[in-house]
């Protein structure tokens, strides 16, 4: 009897290709999609998911996850309001888009959950699952550093070794209606990338003006609310006679510290809320590579653990490490975990 795989059908071409591949491999394929948007908003992605499932002649379950997803969007807004830069995808994957979906899959008698992620799951000689970085620019391993062994042992990524042109060709050959649908480039719940407007709609924060300060404490001007700024930002600061960048944000004093680009580079950072995919750290000192944001190149570093905190010392200074963002930890091409960048 063939295994039953639930495929997370997002309404995009990647998840559609994953379903096609699994059908070709002989699995019993079922689709599942998430309802995440509020009642008053049309959900084109769900309509697209239905069209994909109908074309492939597979059943599609619609799982209402609005309540759980609201926790992710609330976290996103709250972090900005407290002067940090959140990473909602890293938070969402283990808690909603993979965690809750896997829970549902197993409850329904499924054996595996499949998604359209660009990453590879590998298992070492001790039976421990890890994630191998995809060599393409589409690599999504960074966003998966919060996963655990339970999830990794039940999840598969069927398209991991395919290029985007190959995926689109596969979709075209199977008459998938979203074969030419554009990839999403922004946070899924902010398609216009205007996160400030989103925060203002969701939380109606009071935009309290405060001081722009130099790194030496000199007042340089007035900002319009700390949630409108993030580390490394240059645009929207005003005129200071030369390019200025956000160096840090002090929520307690409602101050935004700005300065020259060279002040953004740091040799060391600290992380908290550390997760290791294996369930525990390999050891307390670890030569590794670290990505401080999705688009950053992995940088060679030494990670030293002390209690529930970690100190990362880079071989070469890294630019604009933002508290609240994720630092993903690799050994060679293998993702072993990650943590949240924080102030020491």
Phi and psi restraints in degrees (value plus and minus 20) as a CYANA .aco file:
   2 UNK   PHI     -94.0   -54.0
   2 UNK   PSI     131.1   171.1
   3 UNK   PHI     -90.8   -50.8
   3 UNK   PSI     128.8   168.8
   4 UNK   PHI    -116.3   -76.3
   4 UNK   PSI     104.9   144.9
   5 UNK   PHI    -136.7   -96.7
   5 UNK   PSI     106.8   146.8
   6 UNK   PHI    -110.4   -70.4
   6 UNK   PSI     104.7   144.7
   7 UNK   PHI    -124.2   -84.2
   7 UNK   PSI     106.4   146.4
   8 UNK   PHI     -94.0   -54.0
   8 UNK   PSI      79.1   119.1
   9 UNK   PHI    -108.0   -68.0
   9 UNK   PSI      89.1   129.1
  10 UNK   PHI    -108.5   -68.5
  10 UNK   PSI     -35.7     4.3
  11 UNK   PHI      80.1   120.1
  11 UNK   PSI     -19.5    20.5
  12 UNK   PHI    -125.2   -85.2
  12 UNK   PSI     155.9   195.9
  13 UNK   PHI     -95.6   -55.6
  13 UNK   PSI     -50.1   -10.1
  14 UNK   PHI     -84.3   -44.3
  14 UNK   PSI     -68.3   -28.3
  15 UNK   PHI     -89.2   -49.2
  15 UNK   PSI     -51.5   -11.5
  16 UNK   PHI     -83.7   -43.7
  16 UNK   PSI     -62.6   -22.6
  17 UNK   PHI     -83.6   -43.6
  17 UNK   PSI     -57.5   -17.5
  18 UNK   PHI     -80.6   -40.6
  18 UNK   PSI     -62.1   -22.1
  19 UNK   PHI     -85.0   -45.0
  19 UNK   PSI     -61.2   -21.2
  20 UNK   PHI     -80.2   -40.2
  20 UNK   PSI     -68.0   -28.0
  21 UNK   PHI     -79.9   -39.9
  21 UNK   PSI     -63.0   -23.0
  22 UNK   PHI     -89.5   -49.5
  22 UNK   PSI     -55.4   -15.4
  23 UNK   PHI     -82.9   -42.9
  23 UNK   PSI     -62.6   -22.6
  24 UNK   PHI     -83.9   -43.9
  24 UNK   PSI     -49.1    -9.1
  25 UNK   PHI    -101.9   -61.9
  25 UNK   PSI     -23.0    17.0
  26 UNK   PHI      73.3   113.3
  26 UNK   PSI     -11.1    28.9
  27 UNK   PHI     -93.3   -53.3
  27 UNK   PSI     134.6   174.6
  28 UNK   PHI    -102.7   -62.7
  28 UNK   PSI      86.5   126.5
  29 UNK   PHI    -121.1   -81.1
  29 UNK   PSI     110.8   150.8
  30 UNK   PHI    -146.2  -106.2
  30 UNK   PSI     125.5   165.5
  31 UNK   PHI    -120.7   -80.7
  31 UNK   PSI     131.1   171.1
  32 UNK   PHI    -163.5  -123.5
  32 UNK   PSI     115.7   155.7
  33 UNK   PHI    -150.1  -110.1
  33 UNK   PSI     137.5   177.5
  34 UNK   PHI    -125.8   -85.8
  34 UNK   PSI     113.3   153.3
  35 UNK   PHI    -112.8   -72.8
  35 UNK   PSI      93.4   133.4
  36 UNK   PHI    -137.5   -97.5
  36 UNK   PSI     -43.4    -3.4
  37 UNK   PHI    -104.7   -64.7
  37 UNK   PSI     130.6   170.6
  38 UNK   PHI     -78.5   -38.5
  38 UNK   PSI     143.9   183.9
  39 UNK   PHI     -77.2   -37.2
  39 UNK   PSI     -54.7   -14.7
  40 UNK   PHI    -103.8   -63.8
  40 UNK   PSI     -17.8    22.2
  41 UNK   PHI    -131.9   -91.9
  41 UNK   PSI     112.9   152.9
  42 UNK   PHI     -87.4   -47.4
  42 UNK   PSI     124.4   164.4
  43 UNK   PHI    -137.7   -97.7
  43 UNK   PSI      68.2   108.2
  44 UNK   PHI     -82.4   -42.4
  44 UNK   PSI     -52.5   -12.5
  45 UNK   PHI     -83.3   -43.3
  45 UNK   PSI     -57.3   -17.3
  46 UNK   PHI     -86.9   -46.9
  46 UNK   PSI     -60.6   -20.6
  47 UNK   PHI     -81.9   -41.9
  47 UNK   PSI     -60.2   -20.2
  48 UNK   PHI     -86.0   -46.0
  48 UNK   PSI     -59.1   -19.1
  49 UNK   PHI     -82.9   -42.9
  49 UNK   PSI     -60.9   -20.9
  50 UNK   PHI     -82.0   -42.0
  50 UNK   PSI     -61.4   -21.4
  51 UNK   PHI     -84.1   -44.1
  51 UNK   PSI     -59.8   -19.8
  52 UNK   PHI     -83.8   -43.8
  52 UNK   PSI     -68.0   -28.0
  53 UNK   PHI     -82.2   -42.2
  53 UNK   PSI     -61.0   -21.0
  54 UNK   PHI     -84.0   -44.0
  54 UNK   PSI     -61.5   -21.5
  55 UNK   PHI     -83.0   -43.0
  55 UNK   PSI     -59.0   -19.0
  56 UNK   PHI    -106.9   -66.9
  56 UNK   PSI     -24.2    15.8
  57 UNK   PHI      38.3    78.3
  57 UNK   PSI      27.8    67.8
  58 UNK   PHI    -143.1  -103.1
  58 UNK   PSI     129.2   169.2
  59 UNK   PHI     -89.0   -49.0
  59 UNK   PSI     131.7   171.7
  60 UNK   PHI    -151.7  -111.7
  60 UNK   PSI     101.1   141.1
  61 UNK   PHI    -115.6   -75.6
  61 UNK   PSI     119.4   159.4
  62 UNK   PHI    -128.3   -88.3
  62 UNK   PSI      95.8   135.8
  63 UNK   PHI    -124.0   -84.0
  63 UNK   PSI     100.7   140.7
  64 UNK   PHI    -101.1   -61.1
  64 UNK   PSI      89.2   129.2
  65 UNK   PHI    -139.4   -99.4
  65 UNK   PSI       4.9    44.9
  66 UNK   PHI     -83.7   -43.7
  66 UNK   PSI     -59.4   -19.4
  67 UNK   PHI     -84.8   -44.8
  67 UNK   PSI     -65.5   -25.5
  68 UNK   PHI     -87.2   -47.2
  68 UNK   PSI     -59.1   -19.1
  69 UNK   PHI     -90.5   -50.5
  69 UNK   PSI     -47.8    -7.8
  70 UNK   PHI     -80.4   -40.4
  70 UNK   PSI     -50.6   -10.6
  71 UNK   PHI     -85.5   -45.5
  71 UNK   PSI     -54.5   -14.5
  72 UNK   PHI     -90.1   -50.1
  72 UNK   PSI     -65.9   -25.9
  73 UNK   PHI     -88.8   -48.8
  73 UNK   PSI     -54.0   -14.0
  74 UNK   PHI     -85.3   -45.3
  74 UNK   PSI     -62.7   -22.7
  75 UNK   PHI     -78.7   -38.7
  75 UNK   PSI     -63.8   -23.8
  76 UNK   PHI     -76.9   -36.9
  76 UNK   PSI     -70.1   -30.1
  77 UNK   PHI     -86.8   -46.8
  77 UNK   PSI     -64.7   -24.7
  78 UNK   PHI     -81.6   -41.6
  78 UNK   PSI     -59.4   -19.4
  79 UNK   PHI     -81.9   -41.9
  79 UNK   PSI     -65.1   -25.1
  80 UNK   PHI     -82.7   -42.7
  80 UNK   PSI     -60.5   -20.5
  81 UNK   PHI     -86.3   -46.3
  81 UNK   PSI     -41.1    -1.1
  82 UNK   PHI    -121.2   -81.2
  82 UNK   PSI      -7.1    32.9
  83 UNK   PHI      63.8   103.8
  83 UNK   PSI      -3.1    36.9
  84 UNK   PHI    -134.5   -94.5
  84 UNK   PSI     146.4   186.4
  85 UNK   PHI    -132.0   -92.0
  85 UNK   PSI      86.3   126.3
  86 UNK   PHI     -97.3   -57.3
  86 UNK   PSI     147.3   187.3
  87 UNK   PHI    -149.9  -109.9
  87 UNK   PSI      64.1   104.1
  88 UNK   PHI     -84.2   -44.2
  88 UNK   PSI     -51.2   -11.2
  89 UNK   PHI     -87.6   -47.6
  89 UNK   PSI     -60.0   -20.0
  90 UNK   PHI     -84.7   -44.7
  90 UNK   PSI     -56.2   -16.2
  91 UNK   PHI     -92.4   -52.4
  91 UNK   PSI     -59.3   -19.3
  92 UNK   PHI     -92.3   -52.3
  92 UNK   PSI     -59.7   -19.7
  93 UNK   PHI     -76.8   -36.8
  93 UNK   PSI     -72.0   -32.0
  94 UNK   PHI     -94.7   -54.7
  94 UNK   PSI     -42.5    -2.5
  95 UNK   PHI    -117.8   -77.8
  95 UNK   PSI     -48.4    -8.4
  96 UNK   PHI    -148.7  -108.7
  96 UNK   PSI     -90.0   -50.0
  97 UNK   PHI     -87.4   -47.4
  97 UNK   PSI     -44.2    -4.2
  98 UNK   PHI    -134.4   -94.4
  98 UNK   PSI     -64.7   -24.7
  99 UNK   PHI     -80.3   -40.3
  99 UNK   PSI     -77.6   -37.6
 100 UNK   PHI     -89.5   -49.5
 100 UNK   PSI     -55.5   -15.5
 101 UNK   PHI     -85.3   -45.3
 101 UNK   PSI     -59.1   -19.1
 102 UNK   PHI     -86.7   -46.7
 102 UNK   PSI     -61.3   -21.3
 103 UNK   PHI     -76.0   -36.0
 103 UNK   PSI     -65.5   -25.5
 104 UNK   PHI     -85.6   -45.6
 104 UNK   PSI     -62.4   -22.4
 105 UNK   PHI     -76.0   -36.0
 105 UNK   PSI     -68.9   -28.9
 106 UNK   PHI     -88.7   -48.7
 106 UNK   PSI     -56.5   -16.5
 107 UNK   PHI     -82.4   -42.4
 107 UNK   PSI     -53.6   -13.6
 108 UNK   PHI    -107.2   -67.2
 108 UNK   PSI     -14.5    25.5
 109 UNK   PHI      67.7   107.7
 109 UNK   PSI     -10.6    29.4
 110 UNK   PHI     -93.9   -53.9
 110 UNK   PSI     136.7   176.7
 111 UNK   PHI    -116.0   -76.0
 111 UNK   PSI     -55.3   -15.3
 112 UNK   PHI    -161.9  -121.9
 112 UNK   PSI     135.7   175.7
 113 UNK   PHI    -134.3   -94.3
 113 UNK   PSI     112.8   152.8
 114 UNK   PHI    -139.0   -99.0
 114 UNK   PSI     123.6   163.6
 115 UNK   PHI    -154.0  -114.0
 115 UNK   PSI     153.9   193.9
 116 UNK   PHI    -117.1   -77.1
 116 UNK   PSI      14.8    54.8
 117 UNK   PHI     -94.3   -54.3
 117 UNK   PSI     127.8   167.8
 118 UNK   PHI    -115.4   -75.4
 118 UNK   PSI      66.0   106.0
 119 UNK   PHI    -189.1  -149.1
 119 UNK   PSI     143.4   183.4
 120 UNK   PHI    -139.6   -99.6
 120 UNK   PSI     115.8   155.8
 121 UNK   PHI    -114.8   -74.8
 121 UNK   PSI     108.0   148.0
 122 UNK   PHI    -146.0  -106.0
 122 UNK   PSI     139.3   179.3
 123 UNK   PHI    -148.2  -108.2
 123 UNK   PSI     112.3   152.3
 124 UNK   PHI    -105.1   -65.1
 124 UNK   PSI    -197.9  -157.9
 125 UNK   PHI     -92.2   -52.2
 125 UNK   PSI     -27.0    13.0
 126 UNK   PHI    -119.2   -79.2
 126 UNK   PSI     -16.3    23.7
 127 UNK   PHI      62.4   102.4
 127 UNK   PSI      -4.4    35.6
 128 UNK   PHI    -112.8   -72.8
 128 UNK   PSI     112.5   152.5
 129 UNK   PHI    -109.5   -69.5
 129 UNK   PSI     119.6   159.6
 130 UNK   PHI    -156.6  -116.6
 130 UNK   PSI     159.0   199.0
 131 UNK   PHI    -138.9   -98.9
 131 UNK   PSI     109.3   149.3
 132 UNK   PHI    -117.7   -77.7
 132 UNK   PSI     112.8   152.8
 133 UNK   PHI     -83.5   -43.5
 133 UNK   PSI     115.9   155.9
 134 UNK   PHI     -95.9   -55.9
 134 UNK   PSI     114.2   154.2
 135 UNK   PHI     -90.2   -50.2
 135 UNK   PSI     -32.7     7.3
 136 UNK   PHI    -106.1   -66.1
 136 UNK   PSI     150.6   190.6
 137 UNK   PHI     -90.1   -50.1
 137 UNK   PSI     -30.6     9.4
 138 UNK   PHI    -103.8   -63.8
 138 UNK   PSI     -22.2    17.8
 139 UNK   PHI     -66.2   -26.2
 139 UNK   PSI     110.6   150.6
 140 UNK   PHI    -138.6   -98.6
 140 UNK   PSI      -5.2    34.8
 141 UNK   PHI     -78.6   -38.6
 141 UNK   PSI     -57.0   -17.0
 142 UNK   PHI     -70.3   -30.3
 142 UNK   PSI     -61.2   -21.2
 143 UNK   PHI     -98.1   -58.1
 143 UNK   PSI     -22.6    17.4
 144 UNK   PHI    -128.8   -88.8
 144 UNK   PSI      -7.1    32.9
 145 UNK   PHI     -94.3   -54.3
 145 UNK   PSI     -26.1    13.9
 146 UNK   PHI    -114.2   -74.2
 146 UNK   PSI     -15.2    24.8
 147 UNK   PHI     -97.6   -57.6
 147 UNK   PSI     147.7   187.7
 148 UNK   PHI    -150.6  -110.6
 148 UNK   PSI     158.2   198.2
 149 UNK   PHI     -83.9   -43.9
 149 UNK   PSI     -55.8   -15.8
 150 UNK   PHI     -81.5   -41.5
 150 UNK   PSI     -68.0   -28.0
 151 UNK   PHI     -85.7   -45.7
 151 UNK   PSI     -67.5   -27.5
 152 UNK   PHI     -83.4   -43.4
 152 UNK   PSI     -48.6    -8.6
 153 UNK   PHI     -99.9   -59.9
 153 UNK   PSI     -29.0    11.0
 154 UNK   PHI    -141.5  -101.5
 154 UNK   PSI     -15.7    24.3
 155 UNK   PHI    -135.6   -95.6
 155 UNK   PSI     123.1   163.1
 156 UNK   PHI    -151.2  -111.2
 156 UNK   PSI     129.9   169.9
 157 UNK   PHI    -140.0  -100.0
 157 UNK   PSI      66.2   106.2
 158 UNK   PHI     -85.1   -45.1
 158 UNK   PSI     -45.0    -5.0
 159 UNK   PHI    -115.2   -75.2
 159 UNK   PSI     -13.0    27.0
 160 UNK   PHI     -75.2   -35.2
 160 UNK   PSI     -52.9   -12.9
 161 UNK   PHI    -119.4   -79.4
 161 UNK   PSI     -10.0    30.0
 162 UNK   PHI    -123.8   -83.8
 162 UNK   PSI     130.4   170.4
 163 UNK   PHI    -106.1   -66.1
 163 UNK   PSI     144.9   184.9
 164 UNK   PHI     -81.9   -41.9
 164 UNK   PSI     -63.8   -23.8
 165 UNK   PHI     -78.4   -38.4
 165 UNK   PSI     -58.4   -18.4
 166 UNK   PHI     -85.5   -45.5
 166 UNK   PSI     -57.9   -17.9
 167 UNK   PHI     -86.6   -46.6
 167 UNK   PSI     -64.5   -24.5
 168 UNK   PHI     -85.5   -45.5
 168 UNK   PSI     -58.0   -18.0
 169 UNK   PHI     -83.9   -43.9
 169 UNK   PSI     -62.9   -22.9
 170 UNK   PHI     -80.5   -40.5
 170 UNK   PSI     -61.9   -21.9
 171 UNK   PHI     -85.4   -45.4
 171 UNK   PSI     -61.7   -21.7
 172 UNK   PHI     -82.8   -42.8
 172 UNK   PSI     -62.6   -22.6
 173 UNK   PHI     -82.6   -42.6
 173 UNK   PSI     -44.9    -4.9
 174 UNK   PHI    -125.0   -85.0
 174 UNK   PSI      -5.6    34.4
 175 UNK   PHI      37.8    77.8
 175 UNK   PSI      15.2    55.2
 176 UNK   PHI     -92.3   -52.3
 176 UNK   PSI     106.3   146.3
 177 UNK   PHI     -87.3   -47.3
 177 UNK   PSI     -36.0     4.0
 178 UNK   PHI    -125.1   -85.1
 178 UNK   PSI       1.4    41.4
 179 UNK   PHI     -77.0   -37.0
 179 UNK   PSI     -51.9   -11.9
 180 UNK   PHI    -126.1   -86.1
 180 UNK   PSI      -8.6    31.4
 181 UNK   PHI     -85.1   -45.1
 181 UNK   PSI     115.7   155.7
 182 UNK   PHI     -87.8   -47.8
 182 UNK   PSI     129.0   169.0
 183 UNK   PHI     -91.3   -51.3
 183 UNK   PSI     126.0   166.0
 184 UNK   PHI     -97.4   -57.4
 184 UNK   PSI     110.1   150.1
 185 UNK   PHI    -126.1   -86.1
 185 UNK   PSI     -34.2     5.8
 186 UNK   PHI    -134.2   -94.2
 186 UNK   PSI    -199.6  -159.6
 187 UNK   PHI     -78.2   -38.2
 187 UNK   PSI     113.3   153.3
 188 UNK   PHI     -80.2   -40.2
 188 UNK   PSI     -50.2   -10.2
 189 UNK   PHI    -113.8   -73.8
 189 UNK   PSI     -16.2    23.8
 190 UNK   PHI    -151.8  -111.8
 190 UNK   PSI      51.3    91.3
 191 UNK   PHI     -82.6   -42.6
 191 UNK   PSI     -44.2    -4.2
 192 UNK   PHI    -110.4   -70.4
 192 UNK   PSI     -19.6    20.4
 193 UNK   PHI      46.0    86.0
 193 UNK   PSI      -5.4    34.6
 194 UNK   PHI    -115.5   -75.5
 194 UNK   PSI      59.2    99.2
 195 UNK   PHI     -89.8   -49.8
 195 UNK   PSI     -47.7    -7.7
 196 UNK   PHI     -84.4   -44.4
 196 UNK   PSI     -65.6   -25.6
 197 UNK   PHI     -83.6   -43.6
 197 UNK   PSI     -57.3   -17.3
 198 UNK   PHI     -82.3   -42.3
 198 UNK   PSI     -67.2   -27.2
 199 UNK   PHI     -80.7   -40.7
 199 UNK   PSI     -61.8   -21.8
 200 UNK   PHI     -87.5   -47.5
 200 UNK   PSI     -55.4   -15.4
 201 UNK   PHI     -89.1   -49.1
 201 UNK   PSI     -61.1   -21.1
 202 UNK   PHI     -98.5   -58.5
 202 UNK   PSI     -59.0   -19.0
 203 UNK   PHI    -137.8   -97.8
 203 UNK   PSI     -30.7     9.3
 204 UNK   PHI      24.1    64.1
 204 UNK   PSI      33.2    73.2
 205 UNK   PHI     -90.4   -50.4
 205 UNK   PSI     132.5   172.5
 206 UNK   PHI    -102.4   -62.4
 206 UNK   PSI      95.2   135.2
 207 UNK   PHI     -96.0   -56.0
 207 UNK   PSI      71.4   111.4
 208 UNK   PHI    -106.5   -66.5
 208 UNK   PSI      94.7   134.7
 209 UNK   PHI     -81.5   -41.5
 209 UNK   PSI     130.5   170.5
 210 UNK   PHI    -171.6  -131.6
 210 UNK   PSI    -191.4  -151.4
 211 UNK   PHI    -110.7   -70.7
 211 UNK   PSI     118.1   158.1
 212 UNK   PHI    -103.8   -63.8
 212 UNK   PSI     103.8   143.8
 213 UNK   PHI    -139.7   -99.7
 213 UNK   PSI     129.2   169.2
 214 UNK   PHI     -97.1   -57.1
 214 UNK   PSI     149.1   189.1
 215 UNK   PHI     -85.0   -45.0
 215 UNK   PSI     -36.9     3.1
 216 UNK   PHI    -115.3   -75.3
 216 UNK   PSI     -18.7    21.3
 217 UNK   PHI      77.1   117.1
 217 UNK   PSI     -17.4    22.6
 218 UNK   PHI     -96.7   -56.7
 218 UNK   PSI     114.4   154.4
 219 UNK   PHI     -94.3   -54.3
 219 UNK   PSI     107.1   147.1
 220 UNK   PHI    -132.9   -92.9
 220 UNK   PSI     -34.8     5.2
 221 UNK   PHI     148.5   188.5
 221 UNK   PSI    -182.8  -142.8
 222 UNK   PHI    -149.6  -109.6
 222 UNK   PSI     111.9   151.9
 223 UNK   PHI    -118.6   -78.6
 223 UNK   PSI     151.0   191.0
 224 UNK   PHI    -129.4   -89.4
 224 UNK   PSI      -5.4    34.6
 225 UNK   PHI     116.4   156.4
 225 UNK   PSI     106.1   146.1
 226 UNK   PHI     -84.4   -44.4
 226 UNK   PSI     -45.1    -5.1
 227 UNK   PHI     -89.6   -49.6
 227 UNK   PSI     -29.4    10.6
 228 UNK   PHI    -109.9   -69.9
 228 UNK   PSI     -13.9    26.1
 229 UNK   PHI    -152.3  -112.3
 229 UNK   PSI     133.3   173.3
 230 UNK   PHI    -164.7  -124.7
 230 UNK   PSI     140.1   180.1
 231 UNK   PHI     -81.6   -41.6
 231 UNK   PSI     112.4   152.4
 232 UNK   PHI      72.2   112.2
 232 UNK   PSI     -29.5    10.5
 233 UNK   PHI     -85.0   -45.0
 233 UNK   PSI     118.6   158.6
 234 UNK   PHI    -135.6   -95.6
 234 UNK   PSI     -63.7   -23.7
 235 UNK   PHI     -90.8   -50.8
 235 UNK   PSI     129.0   169.0
 236 UNK   PHI      61.6   101.6
 236 UNK   PSI      -9.2    30.8
 237 UNK   PHI    -110.5   -70.5
 237 UNK   PSI     -44.4    -4.4
 238 UNK   PHI      88.5   128.5
 238 UNK   PSI    -193.8  -153.8
 239 UNK   PHI    -121.8   -81.8
 239 UNK   PSI     107.7   147.7
 240 UNK   PHI    -149.1  -109.1
 240 UNK   PSI      -7.5    32.5
 241 UNK   PHI      66.1   106.1
 241 UNK   PSI     -29.7    10.3
 242 UNK   PHI    -182.4  -142.4
 242 UNK   PSI     141.3   181.3
 243 UNK   PHI     -81.1   -41.1
 243 UNK   PSI     112.5   152.5
 244 UNK   PHI    -146.8  -106.8
 244 UNK   PSI     131.2   171.2
 245 UNK   PHI    -152.3  -112.3
 245 UNK   PSI     132.1   172.1
 246 UNK   PHI     -94.5   -54.5
 246 UNK   PSI     101.0   141.0
 247 UNK   PHI    -113.7   -73.7
 247 UNK   PSI     -60.5   -20.5
 248 UNK   PHI    -182.8  -142.8
 248 UNK   PSI     147.5   187.5
 249 UNK   PHI    -150.8  -110.8
 249 UNK   PSI     106.0   146.0
 250 UNK   PHI    -128.0   -88.0
 250 UNK   PSI      77.8   117.8
 251 UNK   PHI     -86.5   -46.5
 251 UNK   PSI     -54.4   -14.4
 252 UNK   PHI     -83.3   -43.3
 252 UNK   PSI     -61.1   -21.1
 253 UNK   PHI    -118.3   -78.3
 253 UNK   PSI     -16.4    23.6
 254 UNK   PHI      35.6    75.6
 254 UNK   PSI      22.4    62.4
 255 UNK   PHI    -137.7   -97.7
 255 UNK   PSI     124.6   164.6
 256 UNK   PHI    -134.0   -94.0
 256 UNK   PSI      99.0   139.0
 257 UNK   PHI    -112.5   -72.5
 257 UNK   PSI     107.7   147.7
 258 UNK   PHI    -144.8  -104.8
 258 UNK   PSI     139.6   179.6
 259 UNK   PHI    -196.1  -156.1
 259 UNK   PSI    -183.4  -143.4
 260 UNK   PHI     -95.0   -55.0
 260 UNK   PSI     138.4   178.4
 261 UNK   PHI     -77.5   -37.5
 261 UNK   PSI     -58.6   -18.6
 262 UNK   PHI     -86.6   -46.6
 262 UNK   PSI     -37.0     3.0
 263 UNK   PHI     -97.9   -57.9
 263 UNK   PSI     -29.8    10.2
 264 UNK   PHI     -99.8   -59.8
 264 UNK   PSI     -33.7     6.3
 265 UNK   PHI    -106.6   -66.6
 265 UNK   PSI     112.3   152.3
 266 UNK   PHI    -150.1  -110.1
 266 UNK   PSI     121.3   161.3
 267 UNK   PHI    -105.7   -65.7
 267 UNK   PSI     -42.2    -2.2
 268 UNK   PHI    -161.0  -121.0
 268 UNK   PSI     128.4   168.4
 269 UNK   PHI    -158.4  -118.4
 269 UNK   PSI     148.7   188.7
 270 UNK   PHI    -141.7  -101.7
 270 UNK   PSI     129.5   169.5
 271 UNK   PHI    -152.0  -112.0
 271 UNK   PSI     133.6   173.6
 272 UNK   PHI    -153.5  -113.5
 272 UNK   PSI    -198.8  -158.8
 273 UNK   PHI      28.8    68.8
 273 UNK   PSI      28.3    68.3
 274 UNK   PHI     -98.1   -58.1
 274 UNK   PSI     112.6   152.6
 275 UNK   PHI    -140.7  -100.7
 275 UNK   PSI     109.9   149.9
 276 UNK   PHI    -129.6   -89.6
 276 UNK   PSI     110.8   150.8
 277 UNK   PHI     -76.8   -36.8
 277 UNK   PSI     -53.7   -13.7
 278 UNK   PHI     -95.7   -55.7
 278 UNK   PSI     -30.5     9.5
 279 UNK   PHI      80.3   120.3
 279 UNK   PSI     -36.6     3.4
 280 UNK   PHI    -174.3  -134.3
 280 UNK   PSI     141.4   181.4
 281 UNK   PHI     -94.8   -54.8
 281 UNK   PSI     125.1   165.1
 282 UNK   PHI     -80.3   -40.3
 282 UNK   PSI     -62.9   -22.9
 283 UNK   PHI    -186.8  -146.8
 283 UNK   PSI     156.4   196.4
 284 UNK   PHI     -98.6   -58.6
 284 UNK   PSI     -38.5     1.5
 285 UNK   PHI    -146.7  -106.7
 285 UNK   PSI     111.1   151.1
 286 UNK   PHI    -162.8  -122.8
 286 UNK   PSI     101.1   141.1
 287 UNK   PHI     -96.4   -56.4
 287 UNK   PSI     105.7   145.7
 288 UNK   PHI    -173.7  -133.7
 288 UNK   PSI    -194.8  -154.8
 289 UNK   PHI    -142.4  -102.4
 289 UNK   PSI     124.9   164.9
 290 UNK   PHI    -151.3  -111.3
 290 UNK   PSI     115.3   155.3
 291 UNK   PHI    -127.5   -87.5
 291 UNK   PSI     103.2   143.2
 292 UNK   PHI    -113.0   -73.0
 292 UNK   PSI     -21.9    18.1
 293 UNK   PHI    -181.5  -141.5
 293 UNK   PSI     144.9   184.9
 294 UNK   PHI     -77.5   -37.5
 294 UNK   PSI     -64.1   -24.1
 295 UNK   PHI    -103.7   -63.7
 295 UNK   PSI     -24.4    15.6
 296 UNK   PHI     -96.3   -56.3
 296 UNK   PSI     131.2   171.2
 297 UNK   PHI     -97.7   -57.7
 297 UNK   PSI     125.7   165.7
 298 UNK   PHI     -80.9   -40.9
 298 UNK   PSI     113.8   153.8
 299 UNK   PHI    -136.7   -96.7
 299 UNK   PSI     114.8   154.8
 300 UNK   PHI     -86.0   -46.0
 300 UNK   PSI     118.2   158.2
 301 UNK   PHI    -178.4  -138.4
 301 UNK   PSI     147.0   187.0
 302 UNK   PHI    -133.7   -93.7
 302 UNK   PSI     104.2   144.2
 303 UNK   PHI    -122.4   -82.4
 303 UNK   PSI     105.0   145.0
 304 UNK   PHI    -138.9   -98.9
 304 UNK   PSI     104.9   144.9
 305 UNK   PHI    -118.6   -78.6
 305 UNK   PSI     120.5   160.5
 306 UNK   PHI    -165.8  -125.8
 306 UNK   PSI      85.7   125.7
 307 UNK   PHI      44.9    84.9
 307 UNK   PSI    -148.9  -108.9
 308 UNK   PHI    -118.4   -78.4
 308 UNK   PSI      -4.1    35.9
 309 UNK   PHI    -136.9   -96.9
 309 UNK   PSI     139.7   179.7
 310 UNK   PHI    -156.0  -116.0
 310 UNK   PSI     122.4   162.4
 311 UNK   PHI    -132.4   -92.4
 311 UNK   PSI     108.8   148.8
 312 UNK   PHI    -134.0   -94.0
 312 UNK   PSI     102.0   142.0
 313 UNK   PHI    -133.0   -93.0
 313 UNK   PSI      99.6   139.6
 314 UNK   PHI    -108.4   -68.4
 314 UNK   PSI     128.7   168.7
 315 UNK   PHI     -87.9   -47.9
 315 UNK   PSI     -56.3   -16.3
 316 UNK   PHI    -145.0  -105.0
 316 UNK   PSI     115.1   155.1
 317 UNK   PHI     -75.3   -35.3
 317 UNK   PSI     123.1   163.1
 318 UNK   PHI    -131.4   -91.4
 318 UNK   PSI     126.8   166.8
 319 UNK   PHI    -114.3   -74.3
 319 UNK   PSI     112.1   152.1
 320 UNK   PHI      40.4    80.4
 320 UNK   PSI      32.5    72.5
 321 UNK   PHI     -94.6   -54.6
 321 UNK   PSI      97.9   137.9
 322 UNK   PHI    -124.3   -84.3
 322 UNK   PSI     103.8   143.8
 323 UNK   PHI     -73.8   -33.8
 323 UNK   PSI     114.3   154.3
 324 UNK   PHI      81.9   121.9
 324 UNK   PSI     -47.4    -7.4
 325 UNK   PHI     -96.6   -56.6
 325 UNK   PSI     149.1   189.1
 326 UNK   PHI    -118.5   -78.5
 326 UNK   PSI     118.4   158.4
 327 UNK   PHI    -127.7   -87.7
 327 UNK   PSI      90.4   130.4
 328 UNK   PHI    -110.7   -70.7
 328 UNK   PSI     117.6   157.6
 329 UNK   PHI    -131.0   -91.0
 329 UNK   PSI     107.7   147.7
 330 UNK   PHI    -145.2  -105.2
 330 UNK   PSI     130.6   170.6
 331 UNK   PHI    -139.4   -99.4
 331 UNK   PSI      93.1   133.1
 332 UNK   PHI      37.0    77.0
 332 UNK   PSI    -143.9  -103.9
 333 UNK   PHI    -116.3   -76.3
 333 UNK   PSI     -11.9    28.1
 334 UNK   PHI    -121.3   -81.3
 334 UNK   PSI     101.5   141.5
 335 UNK   PHI     -95.5   -55.5
 335 UNK   PSI     105.4   145.4
 336 UNK   PHI    -133.1   -93.1
 336 UNK   PSI     -31.4     8.6
 337 UNK   PHI     143.6   183.6
 337 UNK   PSI    -182.8  -142.8
 338 UNK   PHI    -197.1  -157.1
 338 UNK   PSI     151.1   191.1
 339 UNK   PHI    -173.7  -133.7
 339 UNK   PSI     153.9   193.9
 340 UNK   PHI    -115.9   -75.9
 340 UNK   PSI     105.8   145.8
 341 UNK   PHI     -84.2   -44.2
 341 UNK   PSI     114.6   154.6
 342 UNK   PHI    -163.2  -123.2
 342 UNK   PSI     148.6   188.6
 343 UNK   PHI     -98.4   -58.4
 343 UNK   PSI     125.9   165.9
